[in-house]
Amino acid sequence: MKHLLLTTVLAAGLLACASHAQETAAQWADKNVAALKAAVEPAALAAHVKQGQPAYDALFAQIKTGGESDAIASVTVAALSQFVMTQPKAARKAYADALLAAAQKATAPDVTCVFLDQLRWCGLPEQAKAIAAFTKSADASVAELAAITAYAVADDRAVKLKPPAPSSCLSFNQEMAKLSASARTKRLMEAFDGADNGVAGAALVWMNEKGNVEKTADWAAKLAAVADPVRRVMLIDALAIRGDKSAFDAIFACAADADALVVKAALAALLQLDATGFVTRFTGTLKTIDGGKVGAWRDAARQVPTATLIKPLLASYATFNDEGKKLALDLFRERRTADAMIPALAATDSADENMAIAGYRALRDAGTVQNAGAILMRLPKTAGRVAPEAQAAFAAIAKRDTTDTTVGLLRKTLLSMPEAERGNLYETAARIGGKQLLDDVEKAATAADANLAGTGIRALSAWVDTDSVPTLMRLALTSADEKNRTLALRGVQQKLSAKNIDKNPLREQWNKIRETEGNADNKAAIDELFK
């Protein structure tokens, strides 16, 4: 009745809009809600059906052309179209016949359409020919609606469909249902080995039914003999669902399979059967793991709780090969394992760039102030892809350090180092920011030595915020070295082109700086940036 009420109220709203130009449909419905409810009450509709043709004639007479129909009558007609669908076929036929007769008698196209539209819901297949006659109407709206209605009432394709033939799975399931649990084993094995993947899957479902007598070992032994990777994955999943740890070794052997999907399924099954046992095998695998298997093992290990995973990894770390160590360092980084910083520092000394990067990334995410000095000792010597990782590691620790110990250590080291070796330290300062480090780098950027000044300017250009921009603008005008003036200008351009930059405070500073005597071309270029 909810759908019935919705349909009829919508119809009433539309008619109300047509009949009462000064009111919206909602306003009219609000005023007449009691009458609307009364019209669609089952008892009221049943009364119309009981009276039959006389009641229908009186009702249909109130459907008029040009939007002059009685709104309550329109609601009642729509409601009856829904109501008779729930009644015996004789009641539906009587109402549908009355609608068809009314459509045939109507002279106005819009009135004809009202009755044809209701026949779409409750018309009968035997009326299709009579309804189709309206498709020859000179009125396009009547002809189009008649075609739709004729199709709707005659669309009985479902009853003409042949029942589907029993599928192989249905037949197999019926067969298994008739067998006792003790008699299924041989047949299940045969079905799994058959050509039909669907039946093989059904066999594995039955394998885990209660009361079956086959042993897990019988099915686990089949893993080594199954050539098709899809079947092997199916069997691995079924053994995992079974939950019997005696299948663990057979499934573990599949973790070395050449097929990536088999490996993934095997690792997921091992985790499901025994997470602690998985970690034991994982630490053993990391001793000899090759790069092709790292991704699958990493993804699986990420599912293991930290309390179960990390301690065994730390205990066995020294026995891992390089690929294994990199994987372990990745997991230490993700779990923020402070106890793993000693092996992480050792990894940073590796000649293998990827190993060194893995070490620095672990330090970046889990390192403490106690590790800062060791990183600082290595920073001046880092190069290539390793240098930015080392800088990021030290900067991350400095940002976590609320005592400024790390920044103080960096400043002290800067002063004690030869100028030619300070490049990485200045770039590290740029990642940290702050007034103290900015002062130190600005001194370098304004040094008489052009090489040292260039190093400082590069660091200011990479500064973590815009605090370095005033110095860069000044140096773009006044640096004694032409190359360094260009470097400073590029730094200003980079900073002022950054997304979401607020130029207003910097514009005020530039208005003061531009009064300084200096390079006219660079001054004009900076003016353009502020336009």
N, C-alpha and C positions, 0 to 999 in steps of 0.2 A: 504493500500500500504506500510505502515511501516513494517508490518510483511513480506510482499512479498520481499521488498528490503533486509531485514535482512537475510532471507533464501537464496536469490540468491547471495548476497555478500559472505556469508559463503561458499556456494558451489564453488564460484569462487576462494575463498582463498584456499580451499583444493586442487582444481585442479591446481591452480598456483603453489602450493608447489610441486605437483607431476611432473609438466611439466617443472618447472624452478628451478632446484636443487640449483642454486646459489642465489636464492631470497627467502625471507620469503613471506608468504601469504600477510601480511600487505604491504610489499614493492611493490609486484606486483599490489595489488589493488590500492595503491596510484598512481602508474604510469598509470593505466588504468581506473581511476575513471570516466572519461568522457564516455568511451565506455560502462562501466558497467551501468551508468545511462541511456544511450540511449537504451540499450538492454531491460531495464525493464519499460520504459515509456509505459503507457497504449496504446498510439497510435501505437507504434511499435508492441506490443503484439496483438492488434486488427488486425493489418495488416496480421500477421501470420494466425490468425483464419480465416480471410476472404479468404485468398488464399487456406487454407485447406491442403489436402494431399500433393500436390507438395512442399509446404513450409516445411511441417513436414518431408518429405523424405530428403530434402536437409539439414535440421537441424540435423536430427538423423544420417546422414552419417558422421557428424563431431565428433560423439562420438566414440572413438577408444580405443582399449585395451592398457594396459601397461602405463597409464598416459599420453598418447599422444593426448588426446581429446583437441579440441579447447576450451579454457576457457570461451570465450564469448558465444559460443554455449551452453556450459554446464549451464551457468547462464540463458540463454534464455529458455532452456528446463525446468529448475526448476521454473522460473517465470511463464511460460505458465501453469504449473500444478496448480499454485495458481490462475492465472487469469481466467481460464475457469470455476472455481468454482463460479465465479460471473456472468457468462454468461448464456443464455438460455441452457436448457438441451441438445439440438441438438449439440451445439458447444462443450459442455463438452464430449458428447458421441463420436463425431468425433475425438477429440484429444485422448481420452482414447483408442479408437479402434486403432489409429495409434501407440500409445505406445505399446499396446499388440502385434500388428503385428511386430513391431521392435524387441520386446523381443523374439518373436518366430523365427525371422530370424537370430538373433545374434548367432555367433559361440563362442565368448569368454565369459566366465562366468562373468567377471567384467562388460562387456558391458550389458549383460542380467540383471545384478543386478541394473544398472543405471535405466533402463526402469521399472523394477518391483518396484523399490523404488518410482518412480514418480506415479505409479498406486496406491500406498498406499494413495496418497492425492486425486486423482481425478477419480480413477476407479469406476465402477458401479457394483451393485449386480449381474447383468446378466453376468459379466465377471468372476465371482468367480470360476466357474468350469474350465474354460480355464487356469486361473492363478494357480489353484490347481494342474494342470498337471505338473507344474514345480517342485512340491515337490518331484517328482520321479527322479529329475536330479542327475547325479553322483557327481556333485559338491555340497559339503555341504553348501556352502554359498548361492548358488542359491536356494537349497531346503528349507533352513531355512527362507530366505527372502520371498519366495513364500508362505510359510505357514502363515507368518505374514500378507502379503498383501491380501491373500485370506480371512483371517479372517476380516481384516479392511474393505474391500469393501462389505462383506456380513453381517456386523454387523448392522443389521437394527432392533434390538430388540425393540427400542423405539416405532416404529410404530405398533408393535404387542401388546403392553401393553394395558390393558383395562383401560379406564378412571376410576379414583378413585371414589368410592361411596361417596356421600355427607356426611360430618361429622355431628355429632350432633350439634356442634357449628355453622357450616355453615347454617344448617337448622334453628337454633334458630335465628341467625342474620338476615336471610332472613325474618323470621316471624316478628321480631321486626321492621324491616325496613318498613313493610307494615302497622304497627299499628300507630295510631296517638300518640303523646306524652301523651295525657291525658288518653289513654286506656292501657298504658303499665304497670302501677303500679302492678296490681294484678298478671299479668303474670310474671313480674320480681321477685316478692316475691316467687311465686311457683317455678320458675326455680332455685332460690338460695337455696330453701329447698329441691330440688331434689337430686337424687343420683349421678349425673354426675358433677364432680368438674369442668370440662371444661366449661359446660353450666352455672354453678354457677358463675364462673369467668366472663363469657360473660355478665351475668345479672348485675354484679356489674359495668362493663364498661358502659352498657346502663343506669344504675342508675344515672350516672353523666352526661348524655347527656342533653343539653340545652332543656328547655321546659317541662321536666318531672314534673308532679304535686305532686309526693310523697314527703312527708316531711322528713327532716333529722331525726326527732324524731321517725318516724316509723321504720327506719332502725337501729337507735341507740338502740331502745328497743329490737331488735332481738339479740343484743350481749349477753344479759344475758341468752337467751334461746338456744343459739347455743352450742351444746355439743362437736362437733369436733373442736379441736384446730386449724386445718388447715383452716377450714371455718371461725373461729373467727379471725384469722390473716388476711384472705382475706377481711373480712368486715371492720376490723379496718383500713387497708390500704386504702380501698375505701372511708371510711369516712374522712380520713386525706386528700385525694386528693380532696374531695368535699370542704374542707376548711370552713365548717360551725362550729363555736365555740359552737353551742348548743349541739354538740355531745361530748363535753369535759368530762362531768361528767360520762357518760356511758363508755367512753374509759378509764378514770381514774380507774374505778372499775376493769378493766381488768389488771391493773398493779399489783394487788394482786393475780393474777391467779397462779395456781400450775404449769402451763406449762411455761418453760423459754422462749420459742419463742413467746408466747402470751404476756408475760411481756415486752420483747424487742420491739415488734411491737407497743404495747400500749404506751410505753415511747417515742418512735420515733414519733408517731402520736401526742401525747400531745405537744411535742416540735414544730412540724410543725404547729399545730393549734394556739398555744399561748405560747410563751416562758416565758412571765411574769407569766402567770397562772401556767405553769409548776413549776417555782421556788416557788410559793406560796404553791403548793401541796408538793413539795420536802421538804421544811422546816418543814411542818407538818408531813411528813412521817419519817423524821429523829428522831422524838420523840419516835417512837416505832419500828423502823426498825430492822429486824433480819438479821443475817449474810448471810443467803442465798440470800437475795435480794440486798445486798450492791453492788456487781459487776455491776449489770444491771443499778442501779440508778447512780452509779459513771460514767459509760460510757455515760449515757444520759446527766448528768450534765456537763460533759466536753465539750458538744456542745454549752453550753450557754455562751454568751459574759460575760466577767468579770464585766462590768458595771451593768449588770442585775442580776448576781449571787451573788457576794461577800457580798454586803451590807446586804441583807436579811439574809444570813447565819450568819454573825457576830451578827446581832440583835437577832437572835433566838438561838444562840449556846448554851446558858446555859440551854435551855429546852430539848436538845437532849439527848437520852440515850447514853451509851458508844459506841455502834456501830455507831451511828449517829455522835458522836463527832470525832471518828477516821476518818470517811469518810470526814467530813468537814475539818479536819486538813490536810488530803491528798490534798483536793482541794486548801486550803490556801497555801500549799507548792508549788503546781504546778503553782499557779498564783503569787507567790512571794509576798504574802499579809503581808506587815509589820504591819498593824493594828491588825493582828491576833496573834501577839507574846505573848500577855498577856495570852490568853487561851492556847497557846502552852506551855508556861512555867508552867502553872497550870497542864497541862496534864503530864509533866515530873515527877510530884510527885505522880502519880497514882501507886497503888500496882499492877495494871494490866500491865505487861511488854509491851504488844502490844500498849496500850494507851501511855505509857511513850515513846516508840520508835516513835510513830506517832508525839508526841510533839517535840522530839529532831530532827526529820527529817524536820519538818516545820521550826524549828530554823536554821537548817543547810542551808536551801535554802533561807530563808527570814530574818533571824536574823541579828541584827546590833550590833555595838559596845556597845550600851546601854544594850543589853541583855547578853553581855559576862560575866559580874560579877555574874549574877544570875546563869548562867550555871556553872561557876567556883566554886561557893559555893556547887553545887550538885555533881561535878565530883568525889571528894574523896569517896563518899558513893555509887556510882553506881557500879553495878556488873552484871555478867551474860551477856545476850544479850543486855542489856541497856548500859553497859559501852562503847563499841566501838561506839555506836550511839551518846553518849554524847561527846566523844572525837572528833568525826567527826564534830559535830555541832560547837564546840568551834574552831576547826582548820579552818573550812570554814569561820567563821567570821573573824578570825585572818588574813587569806589570803586576805580577802576583805578590811581589815583595812589598809589604806595607812599611818596612823600616828604612827604605832607601839604601840598604846595604849594597845591593847589586849595582845601583847607579854610582855609588861612591867608588866601588871597585873598578868600574869601567873608566871613570874620570881619572883615577889614580894611574891606571894602566896607560891611558892615553898620554899622560904627561911623561911617563917613564920610557916610552917607546920611541925609537927613531921615527922621524916624520914620514919617511918613505914607506913605513910598514903600518901606517894608521888607517889606511883606506877602509878595511873591513870594519874597524871599530867605529869610524865616523858613520858608516852606513847602518851599523847596529844602533848607534845613538839616534839616527833618523827614525828607526822603527819604534823607539821608546818615547821620544819627545821630552818635553819639560824644559823649564827655563835654564837650569844649570847646564844641561847638555847642549842646549841651543847656544848659550854663551861660548862654550868651548868650540863648537863647530864654526860659529861666526868668526872667531879669532883665526881659525885656520883658513876660512874663506877670504879673509882680508889680509893674509900674510903676503910678505914681499916675494916669497918664492912662488912662482907661477904654478908649479906642479902641485904644491901643497894647497894653494888657493883653489885650484881646479878640483882637487879631491873634496875640499870643504863645500864648494858650490854644488857638486853632484849630490852630496849628502843633504844639503838644504833643499835641493829640488825634490828629493825623495822624502822630505820630512812628513811625519805622521799627520800634521795639521797645517793650518795656514800661518802659523806664527813665524815661519821663516820667510814669508813673502816680502815684507818690507826690506829686509837685507838683500834679497835677490833683486828687487827693483833698483835699489841703490847701486848694487854691483853691476847691474846691466848698463848703468850710466857711467860709472866711475872706475871700474876695474882697470888697472894699468895694462893688462894683457887682453888683446883683442879676442882671442879664443875664449877666455874666461868671461868676457862681456857677453859673448854669444851664448855660452853655457848658462849664464844667469838669466838672459832673456828667455831662453827655452824653458828654464825652470818656472819663470813667471807665467809664461803661456800655458804650461802644463797645469799649474795650480789654478789659474783663473778659468781654465776650460773644464775643470772638474764638475761633475754632476752635483746639482743642488748647492753650489757655492754662493755664499752671501758676499757680494762684492762691495756693499756699502761701507763697512768699516775700512776696508782696504783702499777704497777710493779716496777717503779722507786722508789716509796716510800718503797715498800717491800724490795728492795735490800739494803736499808739503815737499815730498822728495823731488818732484819734477822741477822745482825751483833751483835745484842743484845744477851747476854746470856739468855737462857730460855729453855722451854720445847722442846726437840729435836723431839719428835713425832709430835707435832703440827707444828713445823717448816717444817718438811718433808711434812706434809699434805698440807700446804699452798704452798710449792714449786710445788707440783703436780697441784695445781689450776692454776698456771701461765705457765705450760708447754703447 
